[in-house]
Amino acid sequence: MIIKNLKKYFTFEVQVLDDKNIRRRFRASNYQSTTRVKPFICTMPMRLDEGWNQIQFNLSDFTRRAYGTNYIETLRVQLHANCRLRRIYFSDRLYSEEELPPEFKLFLPLQKQ
C-alpha cells in the first residue's frame, strides 16, 4: 500500500479468513501505542514518515503469529480517511524495490545538491 501522510489520525483494517474458517481483522493506526490481540481482532500501532509511505503487511505471517492459524484469503480492506492513497496491491511474496514494476515503487523526491 502506498499512502501519503497528511499529519492526521489514520487507520486501515484488513479482514482475512484463516484455515479454521474464522474471520479475523488486523487494524493498524497511528494513534495507538500498544498491540492487542483479541479472538477476532488484532490492533497495532503504526508510525508514518513525512510524505509518501510504503506499507508492506505480510498477512500470512501476521495470521500465524497472532492466532496460530494459516491465512487462506483476504475478505476486505478498509481505509479510514485522513490519507492520500496512491495504490493498494497484493503479492505472493515480499519483493525488493528493484523487482517491482514502476507503478508500484515508492519514488522519493530528488535532493538538491
Contacts in CASP RR format, 6 or more apart in sequence:
PFRMAT RR
TARGET T0000
AUTHOR 0000-0000-0000
METHOD contacts of the structure
MODEL  1
MIIKNLKKYFTFEVQVLDDKNIRRRFRASNYQSTTRVKPFICTMPMRLDE
GWNQIQFNLSDFTRRAYGTNYIETLRVQLHANCRLRRIYFSDRLYSEEEL
PPEFKLFLPLQKQ
1 12 0 8 1.000
1 54 0 8 1.000
1 55 0 8 1.000
1 56 0 8 1.000
1 57 0 8 1.000
1 85 0 8 1.000
1 87 0 8 1.000
1 88 0 8 1.000
1 89 0 8 1.000
2 52 0 8 1.000
2 53 0 8 1.000
2 54 0 8 1.000
2 55 0 8 1.000
2 85 0 8 1.000
2 86 0 8 1.000
2 87 0 8 1.000
2 104 0 8 1.000
2 106 0 8 1.000
3 10 0 8 1.000
3 48 0 8 1.000
3 52 0 8 1.000
3 53 0 8 1.000
3 55 0 8 1.000
3 83 0 8 1.000
3 84 0 8 1.000
3 85 0 8 1.000
3 86 0 8 1.000
4 51 0 8 1.000
4 52 0 8 1.000
4 53 0 8 1.000
4 83 0 8 1.000
4 84 0 8 1.000
4 85 0 8 1.000
4 86 0 8 1.000
5 48 0 8 1.000
5 49 0 8 1.000
5 50 0 8 1.000
5 51 0 8 1.000
5 52 0 8 1.000
5 53 0 8 1.000
5 83 0 8 1.000
6 82 0 8 1.000
6 83 0 8 1.000
6 84 0 8 1.000
8 82 0 8 1.000
8 83 0 8 1.000
9 29 0 8 1.000
9 30 0 8 1.000
9 31 0 8 1.000
9 82 0 8 1.000
10 29 0 8 1.000
10 30 0 8 1.000
10 48 0 8 1.000
10 80 0 8 1.000
10 81 0 8 1.000
10 82 0 8 1.000
10 83 0 8 1.000
11 27 0 8 1.000
11 28 0 8 1.000
11 29 0 8 1.000
11 30 0 8 1.000
11 31 0 8 1.000
11 80 0 8 1.000
12 27 0 8 1.000
12 28 0 8 1.000
12 29 0 8 1.000
12 55 0 8 1.000
12 77 0 8 1.000
12 78 0 8 1.000
12 79 0 8 1.000
12 80 0 8 1.000
13 25 0 8 1.000
13 26 0 8 1.000
13 27 0 8 1.000
13 28 0 8 1.000
13 76 0 8 1.000
13 77 0 8 1.000
13 78 0 8 1.000
13 80 0 8 1.000
14 25 0 8 1.000
14 26 0 8 1.000
14 57 0 8 1.000
14 59 0 8 1.000
14 74 0 8 1.000
14 76 0 8 1.000
14 77 0 8 1.000
14 78 0 8 1.000
15 23 0 8 1.000
15 24 0 8 1.000
15 25 0 8 1.000
15 74 0 8 1.000
15 75 0 8 1.000
15 76 0 8 1.000
15 77 0 8 1.000
15 78 0 8 1.000
16 23 0 8 1.000
16 24 0 8 1.000
16 25 0 8 1.000
16 26 0 8 1.000
16 59 0 8 1.000
16 63 0 8 1.000
16 71 0 8 1.000
16 72 0 8 1.000
16 73 0 8 1.000
16 74 0 8 1.000
16 75 0 8 1.000
17 23 0 8 1.000
17 24 0 8 1.000
17 72 0 8 1.000
17 73 0 8 1.000
17 74 0 8 1.000
17 75 0 8 1.000
18 24 0 8 1.000
18 63 0 8 1.000
18 67 0 8 1.000
18 69 0 8 1.000
18 70 0 8 1.000
18 71 0 8 1.000
18 72 0 8 1.000
19 69 0 8 1.000
19 70 0 8 1.000
19 71 0 8 1.000
19 72 0 8 1.000
20 69 0 8 1.000
22 40 0 8 1.000
22 67 0 8 1.000
22 69 0 8 1.000
23 40 0 8 1.000
23 75 0 8 1.000
24 40 0 8 1.000
24 41 0 8 1.000
24 42 0 8 1.000
24 63 0 8 1.000
24 66 0 8 1.000
24 67 0 8 1.000
24 69 0 8 1.000
25 40 0 8 1.000
25 41 0 8 1.000
25 42 0 8 1.000
26 41 0 8 1.000
26 42 0 8 1.000
26 44 0 8 1.000
26 57 0 8 1.000
26 59 0 8 1.000
26 62 0 8 1.000
26 66 0 8 1.000
27 41 0 8 1.000
27 42 0 8 1.000
27 43 0 8 1.000
27 44 0 8 1.000
28 43 0 8 1.000
28 44 0 8 1.000
28 45 0 8 1.000
28 46 0 8 1.000
28 55 0 8 1.000
28 57 0 8 1.000
29 43 0 8 1.000
29 44 0 8 1.000
29 45 0 8 1.000
29 46 0 8 1.000
30 45 0 8 1.000
30 46 0 8 1.000
30 47 0 8 1.000
30 48 0 8 1.000
32 43 0 8 1.000
32 44 0 8 1.000
32 45 0 8 1.000
33 45 0 8 1.000
34 45 0 8 1.000
35 42 0 8 1.000
35 43 0 8 1.000
35 44 0 8 1.000
35 45 0 8 1.000
36 42 0 8 1.000
36 43 0 8 1.000
36 44 0 8 1.000
37 66 0 8 1.000
37 67 0 8 1.000
42 62 0 8 1.000
42 66 0 8 1.000
42 67 0 8 1.000
46 55 0 8 1.000
52 86 0 8 1.000
52 106 0 8 1.000
52 107 0 8 1.000
52 108 0 8 1.000
53 106 0 8 1.000
54 106 0 8 1.000
56 94 0 8 1.000
58 94 0 8 1.000
59 71 0 8 1.000
59 74 0 8 1.000
60 70 0 8 1.000
60 71 0 8 1.000
62 71 0 8 1.000
63 69 0 8 1.000
63 70 0 8 1.000
63 71 0 8 1.000
64 70 0 8 1.000
64 71 0 8 1.000
74 90 0 8 1.000
77 88 0 8 1.000
79 85 0 8 1.000
87 103 0 8 1.000
87 104 0 8 1.000
89 104 0 8 1.000
97 105 0 8 1.000
97 106 0 8 1.000
END
